[in-house]
Amino acid sequence: MAKMSMYLKVADKENGEPIELPLKHNRTLLLSTLQAQFLGASGLRYRPRTTASDDRGCFRGIKLDCGVLCPPRNEWDETCPLFVVYAENKNAGTWNHPDHCLQLSF
């Protein structure tokens, strides 16, 4: 089995130049890490691979939970580029503050 990268390639737009961002030990990405490189970023999205060559499919959003971006289906697809989503208003990130998050233990 190949060793998985502890970095995630992210671009600000489709066909943009990607930058590698460090992942946490559990392979999640902190929103603050994304925002440090992309001012005004509020999340990530990607366009999943489809079987039809002419069907590019629609974008899918990456889950944001209490300031942590979680990989879809528990694993980042390194062949599927990720793109930054920018907040359209100043209050878009308010609900990601830790005081607004429910802490769960398993």
Secondary structure, DSSP 8 states (H G I E B T S, - for coil): -----SEEEEESSTT---EEEE--TTS-EEHHHHHHHSTTEEEEEE----SSTT-----EE--EETTEE--GGGS--TTS-EEEEE-SSTTTTGGGSGGG------
